[in-house]
């Protein structure tokens, strides 16, 4: 190998290494501002979960809301939105004083026919 070839090879290797080290990983996306940090808790009776699960998840994903769907009796009191099945009709109730009341109202509207 001639000296000029070795020099060019060394320059090429150092330039490639320098370019690789200069690249920074992409910054992580920060959560959207506003109500995306609020956790919306929804109580659904166990018999109705399959009926409403898809719609609840679609609305939450569309607004980038965090969603907790619960079926235990204790959640009926604590949930931001309570959904009950009354004679085949979904009835929604938003908990008064909820931090996520606005989101719960929007979620309830999405469930109404």
WOBELNOR-V844887 format. One record per pair of residues at least 12 apart in sequence whose C-alpha atoms are under 10 Angstrom apart, sorted by the first residue. I is the first residue (numbers start at 1). J is the second residue. D is the distance in whole Angstrom. If there is no record, write none. Layout:
<<I:J:D> <I:J:D>>
This chain:
<<31:64:9> <32:63:10> <32:64:8> <32:65:10> <35:63:9> <35:64:9> <35:65:7> <35:66:9> <35:99:10> <35:100:8> <35:102:9> <35:103:8> <36:60:10> <36:63:8> <36:64:6> <36:65:5> <36:66:7> <36:103:10> <37:64:9> <37:65:7> <37:66:7> <38:64:10> <38:65:7> <38:66:7> <38:67:9> <38:99:8> <38:100:7> <38:103:9> <39:65:7> <39:66:5> <39:67:6> <39:68:7> <39:80:9> <39:99:9> <39:100:7> <39:103:10> <40:60:9> <40:65:7> <40:66:6> <40:67:5> <40:68:6> <40:69:8> <40:79:8> <40:80:6> <40:81:8> <40:98:9> <40:99:9> <40:100:6> <40:101:9> <40:102:10> <40:103:7> <40:104:7> <40:107:9> <41:66:9> <41:67:6> <41:68:5> <41:69:6> <41:70:7> <41:75:8> <41:76:10> <41:78:8> <41:79:5> <41:80:5> <41:81:7> <41:82:9> <41:98:10> <41:100:9> <41:104:8> <42:56:9> <42:67:8> <42:68:6> <42:69:5> <42:70:6> <42:71:9> <42:75:8> <42:76:8> <42:78:9> <42:79:5> <42:80:6> <42:81:5> <42:82:6> <42:83:7> <42:92:10> <42:93:10> <42:94:9> <42:104:8> <42:107:9> <43:68:9> <43:69:6> <43:70:5> <43:71:6> <43:72:8> <43:73:8> <43:74:9> <43:75:6> <43:76:6> <43:77:9> <43:78:9> <43:79:6> <43:80:8> <43:81:6> <43:82:5> <43:83:6> <43:84:8> <43:92:10> <43:93:10> <44:69:7> <44:70:6> <44:71:5> <44:72:8> <44:73:9> <44:75:9> <44:76:8> <44:79:10> <44:81:9> <44:82:6> <44:83:5> <44:84:6> <44:85:9> <44:90:10> <44:92:10> <45:70:8> <45:71:5> <45:72:8> <45:73:8> <45:76:9> <45:82:9> <45:83:7> <45:84:6> <45:85:8> <46:70:9> <46:71:5> <46:72:8> <46:73:10> <46:84:10> <47:71:9> <47:84:10> <47:85:9> <48:71:9> <48:83:9> <48:84:8> <48:85:7> <48:88:10> <48:90:9> <49:69:9> <49:70:9> <49:71:8> <49:83:10> <51:90:10> <52:83:9> <52:90:9> <52:111:8> <53:69:8> <55:107:9> <55:110:8> <55:111:7> <56:68:10> <56:69:9> <56:107:7> <56:108:9> <56:110:8> <56:111:8> <57:69:9> <57:107:10> <58:107:10> <58:110:10> <59:103:10> <59:106:9> <59:107:7> <59:110:7> <59:111:9> <60:103:9> <60:106:10> <60:107:8> <63:103:9> <65:103:8> <68:80:10> <69:81:10> <69:82:10> <70:82:10> <76:95:10> <77:95:8> <78:95:8> <78:98:9> <79:93:10> <79:94:8> <79:95:7> <79:98:9> <79:100:10> <79:104:10> <80:93:8> <80:94:6> <80:95:5> <80:96:8> <80:97:9> <80:98:6> <80:99:8> <80:100:6> <80:101:7> <80:102:10> <80:103:9> <80:104:6> <80:105:9> <81:93:6> <81:94:5> <81:95:6> <81:96:10> <81:98:9> <81:100:9> <81:101:8> <81:103:9> <81:104:6> <81:105:8> <81:107:8> <81:108:8> <82:94:6> <82:95:8> <82:104:9> <82:108:9> <83:108:8> <83:111:9> <89:112:9> <89:113:10> <90:108:10> <90:111:8> <90:112:7> <90:113:9> <91:108:9> <91:111:9> <91:112:8> <92:104:9> <92:105:9> <92:107:9> <92:108:6> <92:109:9> <92:111:8> <92:112:9> <93:105:9> <93:108:8> <94:107:10> <94:108:8>>
